[in-house]
Amino acid sequence: MTGFDTAARNADLIITGEGHLDGQSAQGKLIQGLCGRASPTPVIALCGKLSATPDQIEEIGLKAAYSINSQERPLAEMLANTAANLEKTAAELVI
C-alpha cells in the first residue's frame, strides 16, 4: 500500500528510528522486518537508547546504529531533547 518495496529498491540508504535498540529488537520487532524488506539497501538506525551489541545490530539487519543521546539521563529529560538531539546526530552523520 505504501510503495515501500519500490522506494527501498530505489534508495541508496534508509534511515529509521527506534526508541531503545537492544537484544530484543532482533526478536520480531518492526525494525527487523523493515531491514529484511529493505535488503539489499543498507539501513541505519537512530535511537534514543542503544544497548544492542555490534553482533545484535548485525543480526537485526542494520548496517549501523547510533544513539542520539551522548549520555543516559532521566527519560523525561531525554524525551524533552529528542528533536534537538536527533537533528544534531543526523547532521553529524552527513558531515
N, C-alpha and C positions, 0 to 999 in steps of 0.2 A: 503493500500500500504506500509506503513512504519512498520507494525507489532506492532504498539503502544499498542493495547489491550493486546496482548500476553506478551509484555515486562512489561506492568503495572501490570498484574496479577502475574508475577514472581518477581517483585521488592518489597523490604521492605519499600522503601521511594522514592518519586520523588521530585526532586528539580527543580524549574523553576524560571524564571526571569520575571520582569515587570519593565518598566521604572518608572511609577507612579501608585502605587496601591491606589485607592481611592474608594469612594462610587459608582462611575460609573462602576467600574470593575465587579460588580455583574449584570450589565445590558447588558449582552450578549457579553462581551469581550472574547477573546480566552481563557484566564486563567480560566474562569468559566467552559467553555466547557471541558478543559483539566481535571479539578477536577472531573467533572461528569463522564468522561470516565475512569478516574483512579480509581474511587471508587471500592473497599474499601481501596486501597493503599493510605496511607497518602501523602499529597502534601504540601510542604512548598515553600514559595516564597522569593527570594532575590530581592529587588527592590532599584532603585535609590532614590525614594521618597516614603514614607509611610504616607499616611494621612487617610487611612481607619481605622475605629473604630474596636475594637475586634468583635462586632456583625457583622459588614460588612465583616470582614475576614472570619468569620464562614459562613455567607450567601454565599460567593463566593465558599466555599467548602474547604478552606485551613485549614490545621492543625495549621499553624503558618506563620507569615510573618515578615521579618527583613529588615530594611533599611541598605544599605551598606555605607551610609554617616552618620557620627556621628553628623554633623551639616549641616544645609542648607547653601549653598554658592551659588555664581553665577553659572548658569547652565554650562557655559563653563569650569569652574574650576572643577565642579563635574564630567563632562564628561571626562576631561583630567585625572582624578584619578580613573576612573571606574575599570580598571584592578586591580590595587593595592588594592582598597577598597573591591572589590569582593573577591579577594584571602584572604584578612585579615578576612572578615566576615565569609567566608566558613570555614577557619581554626578555628575560634572561636567556630563555631557550633559543630565541631567534637572533640574538646578537652574536 
